[in-house]
């Protein structure tokens, strides 16, 4: 097979991988399953797909279609060739606004499609919680819907036409057919003709019709994806009088890529929803109350009714981003109902909400009824959509497992069904998370299990079997929107009966007799408790790490990644995570891929040093350590921390590269350069010498190098203290952390920061301390960083208090106190490090707090007008600290601030200097930041808090960006005698 695979790779226009590293990355999805594929293909064209089909036919293997890879039932896990169409099949092909349809390729992202359609006043209705990375091909494959399915139903109802390749490689178009066209399609000797003849025979049989109507889920269960949708086809003409025209698209929707390979999809579009929508967020003391209230809410025609239970709310407390989004929660509710009403005016929404509240109060249901509009609703939907990822925050090996998470029943049966469901769990001593689509009869129910234990593994099956029987009792669907895959396929015969199951097998055999398309899903699936990601008897992770992982070990932190793919969103979706993926659109460059490669080798490596694998190094190489995942990943996977840990141990086995040593020792080298700064600056700016230094160090020749200031901040400050006369008696004191970047290169910013603070009435003290250790952390010299952290905590912990805080100018440096230090110091210093971190602030945060306290007044600043465009530092954004910068920059009376919707600038410390990373660094800058800066006039000030960000903006746009303290210093109302300042 190896030789045949090599021939196939050479014949394709696209990429084709058989290496272990790539196969590991595609061995799993967002489910509990993992299986090594034979190979991974990234096709460029339909011709490539035809070659793959012919190869699979000839060699007896299979193809596994894949888009975003966020399946929860193992749909894209298998032993064949994974065919990833997300990279190149991502075009919007045609839009018809008159007839309200759009034609797309399967790799188009749902939210990006709607951004494109918005100007036409149209949108594609079904909305998954993964909509910012979910792709249309996957939505068709799983027949996805989402929170708004009460109004917009599922993808099936919006799929008008599908262009696909059949298992013989022939290209076909499926669409609605009149009776005559349906009959005509069955004529001839083609595979396509046999599909129409077969379905005509199968569904035309009266006994089959009776059996389907008897055994399939109730028609009132709108979310039903049990097996192939032959029950839906049966409701079509010619099998049901007055039914819709026959359309095989209804069968392909929900078929999970097992029948044909989709290349184009024509979708029905809806007018944009009413302009005004509000969320009534009702708080309940019990889950039962919430389920009863759900039926009341539905009487008033909501767009969505979503349930969030207390387990989800508890998980938000440990997530930096989502704990900001639970602002509306009052008390300790057992459950919330988030009810959306959309109408033409806000008053109409308020009137409906008032009626619903009155009715619920009369029935004694609910205790708090906040009604939210505008930007607040986005925060609540963000919290709800983060539910799946938040559940992975549970430390240790017990997880909220996807096993019976997709059951759906008639919404009127939901309260009784949930009572029975929880009784089954209580019988086994288990409990479950409850969340999601109460309004359409489907809750995502996840029992907490440890699949690494024999007991947990056994319970995985037991729960699946007992809940399947319960769903059958209520004539519900075992899958509402996540699909059957290999998780639920085993139970389909139980759910619809042996006769109907035989019909499904006949469908699969007619369409795909050689099992080319995604075998082992829906039909003839392997046992649901085989090929699991975690198995009993796995060796415990005992490797001694440098970082502390609170309540868990490093492997367990890696395992918090559940594969939900939040890191696959593009720059159009906003946020920071993950900048390398935003630029490359390569699965290898996602945070998920990095977690997958780490989990694989930390679990299965036989080496004493489990980190000593080139494959891990390659996958982690393009992690910029931006910290975006620390806040934006709902599972709180901190990949920057994991990368630093990996580098330390990998370098233990393979040595520390010269460039890493140089970067880690930046402070020492800068100290030497500061002795004769002019000589240093001549070296880094002279074309010949600079090129020589860059080549020796491994830096990009195109990249400019930062210069030394003519004095250090510490030297200036010592002189300033000796020579300046106090302007007034200071009544407040602040300690300034003199970080290595501000001390040597951004000295002028440091000087202005000190003068600004003094002018505002603060005594500034620079205490004794070492460098921050940021450079050492970034290059994996964690033992060195640990010594620095311990020394700084020892120096500062008794000095710094709430009344006399420590402030810093460079985000990456000062935030080490809040981020890495508590996880680096020895156990005996842990409490001191935590206490210290509570009183460490960015200077932006400190000033914002003082403004809020009324200690800084608008009268101290100019009233002149000024427009500012702000780019936030990644690590600052990871701590939700950018709002402080926006606040202080807009504090002067007529200063207006607009934050550029950029993620990472692309520089990320030393990353953008490194020769092999330079092009990607600039590519990331070009996504949002550079174009936005170039559009600004010279009168607009560009602001950036990070030294790397300002350097990147300079190199990428030739614009000088200012630190916020420079802007505020210039905005001070100064007396004439203070206009001349000493900048050293």
Steps between C-alpha positions, in 0.01 A plus 500: 500500500790740569601508134142556386457786747816665371374475141168654606677786678700582186194496276290741711502880469432526872700386799519140617652388830590158632738606780415408859480859620225606260308178550504552878350847454212357296446191716231667710231768495289644784377155600630235739655303211846470351620286209807541281404568137692348211579844359376860483409671172451873445343509151522807277236402246217270403754315287694423818183365661434275202853364523448427869173318431662292226793421729272391784303282260813342355689446824210404725529791740260779594464879505396702804366845401595772749453875533554661844525167681272597790283186486391367838418142403821399323368571149842599363705238684600187313773286350470619140621819329376816668407751227515854640314740270511795741814656348417526129127430457401824673351724230161668477413421138176682422236716668148561372335768712174492302439130556681510836757226461876463510731232362810415703778246529496278811788681673320835535462602865142567609562836669722621217226413253256711699745790515514486119120485474423777749525786250232325292267484800515119506645224714525123535284412800629190681757598759720254685687600816814452288372737229820708487694197371231245401496446125200448277614156385514379858165662577344308212676179603366521855176682411598766751264748655550696821340733749268661244356176361160591643478746210756389242492120543803301382741513208288241317211746461733753336692270264363546150760334285819294543770430246686185598723216387360150530700194599581422135644852452204629297385856561132560574267780606221428747204738513122510526331297225151494360336158474593467132859603566522256791387212278734608219798508737462125554556416135838380376791292628682762704556486877289815528207330325526200732469732802163628378375152405603359835338771712183477289479127574595534866261781592227390262455179699191540723640276776820703509295818524306361795814386676675835453202695633464264793861484620674825408491791750179701534459755218455761775864444597642748253860432598537144381808356336445132563669309219429604142199732461280257309209608720542854364524375141185295559312823571596623151314452174443257340482287821274740690226687321542874528856465627791712384675406177745215542855618574791273593655796682273406791670162521854635458440750782593304810669217308843593643688464172412133467307519171674752273778759501352851493673765286234776479191591703214732406330646806171677560539839669279694740447874543701639789311457830322797661738774605413492869555195715522457874596217731281426799736311733276333755664360817357184665554322829461157337546339160142375510372859529701599194358216291145590595566867422637399159148401392367841607774685308421305183141626495629851424689410179864540602792471262688282748469350847831377636570341838823551698541305822708578808788276392558719194475814713754363747741429214482864387668608822825336393497639147645848449272593212176338614504618861460850355192376315309370804447856626121458489484201735343571840537259789562129444242384244469128433413587141441791264276528200632740237191594296547708186218710358557691176254765378495820296531728803660473841169591663337193346774282646451662842125441486540130422764461771266668748220255415728199531637621834149562635383153399808333650471693825134404527603134478782549751767435237824702507641758739697745282401625152766726345423610143812587304559675168784606273859402573393321819318238294822416313670428834222264603500314170879473527459341843235259373705401195805441717309232693671200342848639547431622853412146604857395425623726780442223752845419643617141520388202294124527550335679208153589378491228233312517168306175502129581527541877448280530192168340588184680389135443589173680442533824694180419692666178619823670607422551874398135545789374289756696703348368825541142375846577365627633832347205682713266288812701582416507872466122492864483388624767738560745214398855423475690173544842350182635335514774240394621155182475297209472741272677253527220246499204739872434504737545792869417477531259791850398599569261786832542682715192434866397517565305180852416619351269763348159431190601695458823304553320171237244588258772613548674162321206338249440780372857489480495120292180506259612770443845358443354152217295648360810670507703177322217322232505771428866416528437121779756492822518306834383638659772286346844472777685319843346577448192286528125557860446394664206672361599840130441436508287186499183708157591643319597179355151453362518855355845431322428168465120493675227301289543186571869470866444580514257208357776280782735610756233417341463158531877444869494591566196281328658199686827531838365611530124441878495557491698825709786360329786683551519878424139594418407857273801551119467534502148351714204614679708758757343732405470869460849649756433773789414265773731364447746784741788552549392862517137608527317831850418613668807355819576690481801727701804400780519756752724319625782722414835345631847576164674488231429755164382356244577769296194596636292214812393317622623163339218302164565664531866405566396139198270517273795578499555124188319381550576130212750469720705266446851639861556386395453136314828471630748244600864551151595380355353819712727721711410798861389520501119495666364295711743292703239313186311395336826393789552259558144374159328537698185571366261766861448615506862614198485731518485877301178468772340289765596755294345778445186291871450429593558865230264624606231257868495596459573870260205514665249267872583482733231632787743544614601848476863389157495339558849359794392286309475173564709189131468407394699806760766426375537143134538595573744784743704291241750371341559840570871555446468878245779467290367789181538295399145589539570872186714488322418173518122519192402703703207634772735628781320320810719549713396202766765561564345841503150353741605224743653749487180708557287192797710385673468837486120495566466128807719537612290795541217250608695192679810628407868494542672160726806484212727398293389798791572732540847351132582536473358851802710599361818345528691827868417540583582136300824520690590816829464316365697203385781726859569606569650156156522341624682191729207416218250551263707285757535223543122499129426466432773241808469279392299198808276497544449874129465561470235228796314644353503851158392373647209303702382798202528734241357261297817466321614182707735286187700413425575864624823657661469842404710801757753616624589848395827659793728589446434870321236705181574687663409829787743437259773400286438806796516737604831345140623505469431871818690573431804284126556484309697757168349598213679331282440800469278802398158373224337700503168314784264417539251216782260423609476136633172364790602279478222244791415273338638185410836649832528682717465190296574185167666582660729757321810378167329564616414850607859565165636386320241711686618810442867420133433429452323833682776686295770329186315608616498861671164543842442651678248277751254641701248299571212741788256466413203284626283215371489143153354447614166358267530201777434245614189689143368523441554128804290411433224750776583746260443784753413766663838445159670498411319822805650677406847372140458615605381845744789540243760390233358729751504787596862421151638453245294692544690828525836326194490277153549650157612386592854611842492331456284188757398241431633151668418172516645152575200277210249516705188427737583786272620780239229436752226585421585863133412447543220250817291526652591838240319717559187291882527508598579859567236763213380716612708798477818287167419340283695741731802481496485118119489495471791744753699299322432171177646640668840529687509169350705217569627156543876523183524289305302760643706788404829335152371417443398862618838622266674255210293632593600857497867400873544569567616144292780350410600145614852580858372512487431125450701184160562346638487145356237265700192408416172324687186606514153350600236755659159450499285814780273613408129488592423859316809616191380315542155653447662841206712377706810575454684172192679628721692743708635210186604313376676813814703571551602137144630475522679837613841364184691416511479119715194443329219308636147486423222254649159565629328188327156480837331459626189670871448537721749315723212387821606675440321831831579668783343306275293270480763225877556506581136428585435136273199455207683661535845342267441202228353720544785745434756227215290360329514839551877512335531159180327614356802683759719669710632212208581265318683780806707594571591138146637462553756776597859428810652657281690746383173656728369775581130485525357851645164603588384850761237406859566391482216245170633366643848447803356322281284277280798408810700413645225279166415339354847440778756563274661762626575849268366769499659843456345842188631679710671768672704228160615376375587848825677585461720194139566599591636842418865563848626590618839622754677277792426733426126473500484123869419484548148628816304559504190278849406604 
